[in-house]
């Protein structure tokens, strides 16, 4: 059977940790979209592993697969594999022959184009500069290079001779930059032919749809791991402040070659952060304070003092800083401070509908401990009407006023002990908060995260 893991918000919900928690019952873990812009952190036995491309299940010794919906930077892939091997882990990773390849010129152009958008106004999506968007552009424009092409030097050279002159002209004639080896056929051919040799020698390249279908027919459990989150889905997100692929459950089909009836027969788990966070520009109705350069119209001031001698953060600035520090709200890949806000229920209802959640996991419940009260954006008001879900355009979303509900907070706890005892050991006020979310989405809670480690997750249901 399959279990699909979907981010229900704007990314950074803790999907990698949940893949690790449930990974003991999975035989194969598959990334179905995104690239090395998708940082995820796994904590195992006190050891922290920060990964951006290798699927999270590698830490448990599972077969990891990068599906055809991914874009793959071979340099990142091999760097991560080598780093894991140095730490005593022998990852078994396969890569779809149909997955598209990131080249150095993609990364150069990514940075240039993002700078140009920034100069034109509030249009930048706060990309990681990893070349993700330009690679997906080439995929859609039918000028991309796929992993399977790296195994055939003749095909690789032909693809590069077609696309590289176009990229060189774009860089030089449109953006006016001086090009280097990132825009020359011969050095790129030699570098990527070598990647192809290693992929072949290590037996990593597969026809991923057939590979997974055979595994499922053989009784194996497959976990499908999405990157980013629903509200930055290219189709269902807050366009244009979105990623370039489909993190929603539908992306698990197109990004692996498995049919919707196969994915639909399994579980689809929405991963929820107990509050909201994101990196990037654009509206964020439940935001607390802001982050300079990301929150429209916000100018940063000196960070407020929320040290231990202040009993309760009171202002929005204090609350934002408190949550950011308690939750470690800095990007895994970029290190950038994330914008933070209260939980947004219309966003979650939108995500539950778009992916058909059969259950949810709520993470970072411990981060909110110590606050006297916690707010939730229950609905919006737009043009005098109450909305329970997100409007279809980002501009209209930015015009929404939030209708809040207030919940009593909970004190700091021995979270490891609570995780060991189970759900009923949670403070009653935390359970009230969680059950509100579950009731509003009409799906059960499968797990609750109360810390970064595998042992700090309260498991209520097991999907496999």
Backbone torsions as a table, in degrees:
resi	resn	phi	psi	omega
1	UNK	NA	172.6	178.6
2	UNK	-119.6	151.5	167.9
3	UNK	-129.9	126.7	-178.3
4	UNK	-108.5	128.7	-179.0
5	UNK	-104.3	119.7	-174.7
6	UNK	-124.8	133.0	171.5
7	UNK	-74.0	129.2	-172.5
8	UNK	-96.0	-3.0	-176.0
9	UNK	-126.6	-116.7	-173.6
10	UNK	-117.2	26.1	-174.9
11	UNK	90.5	171.9	177.5
12	UNK	64.6	29.0	-178.7
13	UNK	-85.0	-9.0	-177.8
14	UNK	96.5	32.2	-177.5
15	UNK	-65.4	-39.7	-177.7
16	UNK	-60.9	-40.8	179.0
17	UNK	-64.8	-35.9	179.9
18	UNK	-73.4	-36.3	172.5
19	UNK	-58.2	-39.9	179.0
20	UNK	-67.3	-41.5	-179.4
21	UNK	-61.2	-46.7	-177.6
22	UNK	-89.0	-3.1	-173.8
23	UNK	-67.9	-15.9	-180.0
24	UNK	-62.1	-29.5	-178.0
25	UNK	-94.5	-5.3	179.8
26	UNK	-91.6	145.3	173.6
27	UNK	-95.4	-31.9	-177.1
28	UNK	-136.4	136.2	174.5
29	UNK	-118.2	126.7	-172.3
30	UNK	-119.9	125.5	166.8
31	UNK	-84.2	128.2	-175.1
32	UNK	-108.3	-3.4	176.0
33	UNK	-163.9	172.3	179.6
34	UNK	81.2	-175.0	-178.9
35	UNK	-147.0	-144.5	-177.4
36	UNK	-84.0	20.4	167.3
37	UNK	-88.6	-3.7	-171.0
38	UNK	-104.4	80.6	-179.1
39	UNK	-72.2	136.7	173.2
40	UNK	-142.2	144.3	-175.8
41	UNK	-115.8	131.2	177.4
42	UNK	-120.9	131.7	176.7
43	UNK	-111.1	123.9	-177.2
44	UNK	-136.4	116.5	178.9
45	UNK	58.6	35.8	-179.0
46	UNK	82.9	-9.5	178.2
47	UNK	-91.5	134.1	179.8
48	UNK	-104.0	131.3	179.6
49	UNK	-121.5	117.9	177.2
50	UNK	-102.2	115.2	-177.0
51	UNK	-119.7	148.8	176.1
52	UNK	-124.4	-13.7	-178.6
53	UNK	-135.9	-45.2	179.6
54	UNK	-62.4	130.2	179.8
55	UNK	-58.4	147.4	-173.4
56	UNK	-59.5	-30.1	-177.1
57	UNK	-63.5	-12.9	-179.8
58	UNK	-59.3	-30.6	-178.5
59	UNK	-66.6	-28.2	178.0
60	UNK	-91.9	4.7	179.0
61	UNK	79.6	19.8	179.0
62	UNK	-85.1	159.3	171.7
63	UNK	-68.2	127.9	176.9
64	UNK	-107.5	139.4	-178.7
65	UNK	-129.6	133.2	169.5
66	UNK	-99.0	111.5	-173.9
67	UNK	-73.8	173.5	-178.5
68	UNK	-67.7	-16.2	176.2
69	UNK	-79.4	-8.0	178.4
70	UNK	-84.6	159.0	166.5
71	UNK	-114.5	133.0	-165.6
72	UNK	-118.8	124.4	170.2
73	UNK	-96.1	107.0	-176.3
74	UNK	-59.1	-33.5	179.3
75	UNK	-61.7	-47.2	177.5
76	UNK	-61.6	-44.5	-178.2
77	UNK	-57.7	-51.0	-177.1
78	UNK	-71.6	-32.6	175.3
79	UNK	-62.0	-43.9	-179.5
80	UNK	-68.4	-41.6	178.6
81	UNK	-61.8	-44.7	-179.4
82	UNK	-65.4	-39.0	179.9
83	UNK	-65.8	-39.0	177.7
84	UNK	-66.2	-39.7	178.9
85	UNK	-64.3	-35.5	177.3
86	UNK	-65.2	-23.6	179.9
87	UNK	-97.3	12.4	174.1
88	UNK	89.0	10.1	178.2
89	UNK	-106.0	131.7	179.7
90	UNK	-108.4	84.6	-176.0
91	UNK	-70.5	141.4	175.0
92	UNK	-108.4	98.8	-174.3
93	UNK	-118.0	132.2	175.0
94	UNK	-114.0	152.7	-177.8
95	UNK	-128.5	134.3	179.6
96	UNK	-65.7	133.2	176.7
97	UNK	-61.3	-27.1	-178.2
98	UNK	-87.6	-4.9	177.8
99	UNK	-67.3	144.4	-178.7
100	UNK	-88.8	153.1	-171.3
101	UNK	-104.6	135.4	173.8
102	UNK	-87.1	131.9	177.9
103	UNK	-113.4	162.7	179.4
104	UNK	-55.2	-35.5	-179.4
105	UNK	-66.4	-28.0	175.6
106	UNK	-63.5	-41.3	-177.5
107	UNK	-69.1	-41.0	178.7
108	UNK	-61.8	-48.4	-177.8
109	UNK	-67.0	-31.1	178.1
110	UNK	-59.2	-48.2	-179.7
111	UNK	-65.2	-40.9	-179.4
112	UNK	-64.3	-45.6	-177.0
113	UNK	-67.6	-36.4	178.4
114	UNK	-67.0	-38.8	176.6
115	UNK	-63.0	-40.3	180.0
116	UNK	-64.7	-39.7	177.8
117	UNK	-64.1	-38.9	-179.9
118	UNK	-63.7	-39.4	-179.6
119	UNK	-69.0	-29.4	-179.3
120	UNK	-78.1	-12.8	-178.1
121	UNK	137.7	-156.8	-173.5
122	UNK	-84.5	62.3	-175.9
123	UNK	-118.1	-10.1	-176.0
124	UNK	-69.1	142.1	-178.6
125	UNK	-96.9	7.4	-178.2
126	UNK	56.6	51.6	178.4
127	UNK	-67.6	163.2	178.8
128	UNK	-82.9	-4.7	-178.9
129	UNK	73.7	19.2	-177.2
130	UNK	-89.5	2.6	178.4
131	UNK	84.1	14.2	-175.9
132	UNK	-64.8	-55.8	-177.7
133	UNK	-58.2	-50.3	178.6
134	UNK	-59.9	-30.7	177.9
135	UNK	-69.9	-43.1	175.6
136	UNK	-65.0	-33.6	175.3
137	UNK	-60.5	-44.7	178.9
138	UNK	-65.9	-35.4	176.3
139	UNK	-59.7	-50.0	-179.4
140	UNK	-67.3	-30.7	-179.6
141	UNK	-84.7	3.0	177.2
142	UNK	60.8	34.8	175.7
143	UNK	-127.0	17.4	-178.4
144	UNK	-81.7	167.5	174.6
145	UNK	-115.6	129.2	-177.3
146	UNK	-101.9	161.8	-177.6
147	UNK	-56.1	-41.2	179.0
148	UNK	-59.5	-28.8	179.3
149	UNK	-68.1	-27.0	-179.7
150	UNK	-67.1	-21.9	-179.0
151	UNK	-82.6	-11.1	-177.0
152	UNK	-121.3	97.4	-175.4
153	UNK	-54.6	-36.9	-178.2
154	UNK	-65.3	-44.7	178.3
155	UNK	-66.5	-42.2	179.7
156	UNK	-58.0	-46.8	-179.3
157	UNK	-62.7	-42.5	-179.5
158	UNK	-61.9	-42.0	179.7
159	UNK	-63.6	-44.7	-178.5
160	UNK	-66.7	-40.0	-179.9
161	UNK	-64.7	-24.1	176.8
162	UNK	-80.7	-46.4	-169.1
163	UNK	-90.3	-34.1	-172.6
164	UNK	-62.7	-43.6	177.2
165	UNK	-58.5	-34.4	177.7
166	UNK	-64.7	-43.1	-179.0
167	UNK	-68.3	-38.4	179.0
168	UNK	-64.1	-41.9	178.7
169	UNK	-65.9	-39.5	178.3
170	UNK	-61.5	-46.0	-178.5
171	UNK	-65.7	-45.5	-174.0
172	UNK	-79.9	-47.2	-171.0
173	UNK	-85.3	-33.2	-177.9
174	UNK	-92.0	-47.7	-175.4
175	UNK	-97.7	-10.9	173.6
176	UNK	69.0	33.0	178.2
177	UNK	-103.6	156.0	177.8
178	UNK	-83.7	123.2	-175.2
179	UNK	-86.9	157.3	179.4
180	UNK	-132.3	-153.8	-176.2
181	UNK	-64.5	-16.7	176.2
182	UNK	-64.5	-14.5	-177.6
183	UNK	-121.8	25.5	178.9
184	UNK	-119.2	134.3	-174.5
185	UNK	-62.5	-49.4	-168.8
186	UNK	-63.2	-51.3	178.8
187	UNK	-63.3	-35.6	177.2
188	UNK	-65.7	-41.3	179.4
189	UNK	-61.0	-46.6	-178.5
190	UNK	-64.9	-43.8	-178.8
191	UNK	-63.6	-45.6	-173.6
192	UNK	-83.1	-23.9	170.9
193	UNK	-64.5	-35.9	177.7
194	UNK	-67.1	-40.1	174.6
195	UNK	-60.0	-41.9	178.7
196	UNK	-61.9	-39.1	178.2
197	UNK	-61.5	-43.8	-178.6
198	UNK	-68.1	-41.0	177.1
199	UNK	-58.0	-42.0	-179.8
200	UNK	-68.6	-47.2	-176.5
201	UNK	-63.5	-33.1	179.8
202	UNK	-90.0	3.9	175.7
203	UNK	61.0	39.0	-171.4
204	UNK	-91.5	-21.8	-171.3
205	UNK	-88.6	129.4	-177.9
206	UNK	-134.3	158.6	166.0
207	UNK	-82.9	95.0	-160.7
208	UNK	-64.8	-37.9	180.0
209	UNK	-60.9	-47.3	179.1
210	UNK	-67.4	-39.4	179.7
211	UNK	-59.0	-46.4	-178.7
212	UNK	-73.1	-38.8	179.4
213	UNK	-62.1	-42.7	177.3
214	UNK	-62.9	-39.6	-179.9
215	UNK	-64.0	-44.3	-179.6
216	UNK	-66.2	-42.2	176.9
217	UNK	-60.7	-29.9	179.4
218	UNK	-84.3	6.7	176.4
219	UNK	89.3	9.4	-179.6
220	UNK	-83.6	152.1	177.6
221	UNK	-94.2	131.8	-177.0
222	UNK	-120.0	125.6	175.0
223	UNK	-104.4	127.8	-178.2
224	UNK	-104.0	117.9	-170.4
225	UNK	-108.7	114.9	175.2
226	UNK	-85.6	156.4	174.1
227	UNK	-109.8	165.3	-179.4
228	UNK	56.1	-149.4	-175.2
229	UNK	-148.2	168.0	-173.2
230	UNK	-57.2	-42.1	-174.5
231	UNK	-78.5	1.2	166.7
232	UNK	-118.1	22.0	170.6
233	UNK	-65.1	139.0	-176.5
234	UNK	-60.5	-30.1	179.8
235	UNK	-98.7	-38.5	-170.6
236	UNK	-108.2	7.1	-175.3
237	UNK	-103.2	-168.6	-174.0
238	UNK	-87.1	66.0	-178.2
239	UNK	-57.0	135.9	9.3
240	UNK	-94.3	11.2	-177.6
241	UNK	-87.0	57.8	-169.5
242	UNK	-130.6	170.2	171.1
243	UNK	-84.6	-175.8	-172.0
244	UNK	-107.1	17.4	-177.6
245	UNK	-145.3	-173.4	-174.7
246	UNK	-110.9	95.6	175.7
247	UNK	-70.4	-15.7	-179.6
248	UNK	-66.9	167.9	-172.9
249	UNK	-61.8	-28.3	176.1
250	UNK	-60.0	-30.5	177.3
251	UNK	-65.7	-22.4	177.6
252	UNK	-67.6	-27.5	177.2
253	UNK	-78.6	-56.4	-177.6
254	UNK	-66.7	-27.6	-177.0
255	UNK	-86.6	-0.9	179.4
256	UNK	-131.6	-22.9	-173.9
257	UNK	90.5	2.7	173.1
258	UNK	-83.4	142.8	-178.3
259	UNK	-75.8	158.7	179.9
260	UNK	-63.1	-27.6	177.2
261	UNK	-71.2	-29.5	176.1
262	UNK	-71.3	-49.5	179.8
263	UNK	-66.1	-39.3	-177.1
264	UNK	-69.5	-20.1	177.4
265	UNK	-78.3	-14.4	179.9
266	UNK	-97.6	-168.6	178.9
267	UNK	-90.3	146.7	173.7
268	UNK	-124.7	109.9	-174.8
269	UNK	-103.9	124.5	174.7
270	UNK	-88.8	125.3	179.7
271	UNK	-95.8	125.2	-173.2
272	UNK	-119.5	132.7	167.2
273	UNK	-88.3	140.9	-173.4
274	UNK	-67.1	-8.1	171.8
275	UNK	-138.9	-162.4	-176.6
276	UNK	-122.1	142.0	174.6
277	UNK	-148.6	154.1	173.7
278	UNK	-167.0	160.2	168.4
279	UNK	-111.3	132.4	176.5
280	UNK	135.1	165.5	-179.1
281	UNK	-88.8	179.2	179.3
282	UNK	103.5	174.6	-177.8
283	UNK	-65.2	157.4	173.4
284	UNK	-159.1	86.2	-167.6
285	UNK	-56.0	-34.8	-177.2
286	UNK	-95.4	15.7	-176.0
287	UNK	-63.2	141.6	171.9
288	UNK	-99.0	122.6	-179.0
289	UNK	53.7	-128.8	-177.2
290	UNK	-178.8	180.0	176.8
291	UNK	-129.0	122.8	-178.1
292	UNK	-58.8	135.8	-179.8
293	UNK	88.6	-10.6	179.4
294	UNK	-122.6	-45.8	-180.0
295	UNK	-80.6	120.9	-178.3
296	UNK	-55.1	127.6	175.8
297	UNK	77.2	3.6	-176.2
298	UNK	-95.2	129.1	174.1
299	UNK	-110.6	125.4	-175.3
300	UNK	-66.8	144.3	170.9
301	UNK	-118.4	175.1	-179.6
302	UNK	-59.8	135.2	-177.6
303	UNK	-57.1	131.4	-179.0
304	UNK	-69.8	155.4	178.3
305	UNK	-81.7	113.5	176.7
306	UNK	-122.4	39.0	-178.7
307	UNK	-70.8	176.1	-171.6
308	UNK	-60.6	-23.3	-176.6
309	UNK	-79.7	-5.8	173.2
310	UNK	-96.7	116.5	-174.0
311	UNK	-65.7	-43.1	-176.3
312	UNK	-141.1	123.9	169.7
313	UNK	-64.3	134.9	-174.2
314	UNK	-112.2	-49.5	-177.2
315	UNK	-76.7	164.9	177.0
316	UNK	-61.8	-36.9	178.8
317	UNK	-63.6	-42.8	178.7
318	UNK	-65.5	-43.2	179.2
319	UNK	-62.4	-44.8	-179.7
320	UNK	-61.1	-45.5	-179.1
321	UNK	-65.8	-40.6	179.3
322	UNK	-60.5	-50.3	-178.3
323	UNK	-65.0	-40.6	-179.2
324	UNK	-62.1	-42.0	-179.4
325	UNK	-73.3	-43.8	-179.5
326	UNK	-64.9	-36.7	-177.2
327	UNK	-92.0	-1.8	-177.8
328	UNK	60.2	45.2	-172.4
329	UNK	-81.5	71.7	175.4
330	UNK	-136.2	135.6	-172.5
331	UNK	-57.3	135.7	177.8
332	UNK	-61.8	-40.6	-177.6
333	UNK	-85.0	-44.8	-169.9
334	UNK	-99.4	-24.5	-174.3
335	UNK	76.7	5.0	-177.9
336	UNK	-74.4	144.6	174.7
337	UNK	-64.0	133.7	178.1
338	UNK	-89.9	147.8	169.3
339	UNK	-72.6	144.3	-178.8
340	UNK	-130.7	152.9	178.7
341	UNK	-161.0	178.7	177.5
342	UNK	-73.4	158.7	177.6
343	UNK	-55.3	138.8	-176.2
344	UNK	-115.5	101.9	-176.5
345	UNK	-69.5	-37.6	175.2
346	UNK	-57.3	-36.4	176.4
347	UNK	-63.5	-41.9	-179.6
348	UNK	-69.0	-38.5	177.5
349	UNK	-62.9	-40.3	176.7
350	UNK	-59.8	-44.7	-178.7
351	UNK	-66.2	-41.8	-179.1
352	UNK	-63.1	-38.6	177.8
353	UNK	-69.5	-44.7	-174.4
354	UNK	-64.9	-31.0	-177.2
355	UNK	-111.9	-10.5	179.1
356	UNK	68.1	53.5	-177.6
357	UNK	-57.7	137.8	170.6
358	UNK	-101.7	-10.1	177.9
359	UNK	-170.8	166.3	178.0
360	UNK	-130.9	156.5	170.7
361	UNK	-122.0	129.1	-179.5
362	UNK	-110.2	117.7	-178.1
363	UNK	-103.5	167.4	173.6
364	UNK	64.4	27.8	175.2
365	UNK	-63.3	-32.7	179.3
366	UNK	-67.1	-28.5	-177.6
367	UNK	-61.1	-34.2	-176.6
368	UNK	-83.5	-4.5	-178.4
369	UNK	-61.3	142.6	177.8
370	UNK	98.0	-11.7	177.4
371	UNK	-85.0	139.2	179.5
372	UNK	-65.7	-40.3	178.6
373	UNK	-141.8	153.8	-177.8
374	UNK	-129.6	134.3	-178.4
375	UNK	-107.1	155.4	176.5
376	UNK	-135.0	132.5	171.6
377	UNK	-74.7	101.0	-174.4
378	UNK	-77.7	-39.5	-178.0
379	UNK	-155.9	176.0	174.5
380	UNK	-115.7	159.1	165.6
381	UNK	-117.7	126.8	-179.6
382	UNK	-139.1	121.6	-177.9
383	UNK	54.3	36.5	177.7
384	UNK	82.8	-2.7	-179.5
385	UNK	-106.3	146.0	174.7
386	UNK	-85.3	130.3	177.3
387	UNK	-113.6	132.7	177.1
388	UNK	-97.7	-8.9	177.9
389	UNK	-133.7	174.3	-176.4
390	UNK	-75.7	140.5	171.6
391	UNK	-67.8	160.0	-171.9
392	UNK	-75.1	-17.1	178.8
393	UNK	-114.6	147.2	-177.9
394	UNK	-65.8	-34.9	179.8
395	UNK	-62.0	-42.8	178.7
396	UNK	-69.8	-33.9	176.8
397	UNK	-60.3	-40.5	179.9
398	UNK	-67.4	-18.0	178.8
399	UNK	-89.9	-4.7	-176.9
400	UNK	-73.9	137.7	168.3
401	UNK	-95.2	141.0	-174.1
402	UNK	-94.2	134.5	172.2
403	UNK	-100.9	114.6	-171.8
404	UNK	-96.5	151.8	164.1
405	UNK	-118.6	145.3	-175.9
406	UNK	-112.6	135.1	179.8
407	UNK	-121.1	147.1	175.5
408	UNK	-69.2	136.8	-178.4
409	UNK	-77.3	-175.6	178.7
410	UNK	-136.2	154.0	-177.2
411	UNK	-79.6	163.0	172.2
412	UNK	-60.8	144.6	-174.7
413	UNK	-132.1	170.6	165.2
414	UNK	-82.9	89.0	-169.9
415	UNK	-66.9	-34.1	178.0
416	UNK	-62.3	-40.2	178.8
417	UNK	-66.8	-39.7	179.0
418	UNK	-65.7	-41.8	177.7
419	UNK	-60.8	-36.4	179.5
420	UNK	-70.1	-37.6	-178.2
421	UNK	-78.3	-34.3	178.0
422	UNK	115.2	-179.5	-171.5
423	UNK	-56.1	-42.1	-176.4
424	UNK	-65.8	-15.8	178.3
425	UNK	-80.7	-11.9	176.2
426	UNK	-62.4	148.7	173.8
427	UNK	-55.0	145.2	-177.2
428	UNK	-58.1	-38.1	-179.3
429	UNK	-66.5	-34.1	176.1
430	UNK	-67.8	-40.0	178.0
431	UNK	-65.1	-37.0	176.9
432	UNK	-61.3	-43.4	178.9
433	UNK	-62.4	-47.8	-178.3
434	UNK	-64.5	-41.2	-177.4
435	UNK	-71.2	-28.5	171.5
436	UNK	-60.2	-47.5	179.9
437	UNK	-61.7	-46.7	180.0
438	UNK	-59.5	-45.4	-178.9
439	UNK	-65.2	-41.3	-179.1
440	UNK	-64.3	-34.4	-179.4
441	UNK	-91.7	-10.6	179.6
442	UNK	58.2	41.7	175.7
443	UNK	-138.9	151.6	-179.6
444	UNK	-77.6	159.1	173.8
445	UNK	-87.0	122.7	179.2
446	UNK	-91.1	-30.1	-179.2
447	UNK	-161.4	159.2	177.3
448	UNK	-132.1	124.8	178.9
449	UNK	-91.5	123.5	179.7
450	UNK	-122.7	22.5	179.1
451	UNK	170.8	170.2	-174.4
452	UNK	-77.0	-22.0	-174.0
453	UNK	-84.3	158.6	177.7
454	UNK	-57.3	-37.9	-178.6
455	UNK	-77.0	-4.4	178.3
456	UNK	-104.9	31.1	175.3
457	UNK	-120.1	126.3	176.4
458	UNK	-84.9	114.1	-179.0
459	UNK	-95.9	116.5	179.0
460	UNK	-97.1	-36.4	179.6
461	UNK	-138.5	149.4	175.4
462	UNK	-113.3	123.3	-172.8
463	UNK	-72.0	-28.2	179.5
464	UNK	-87.3	NA	NA
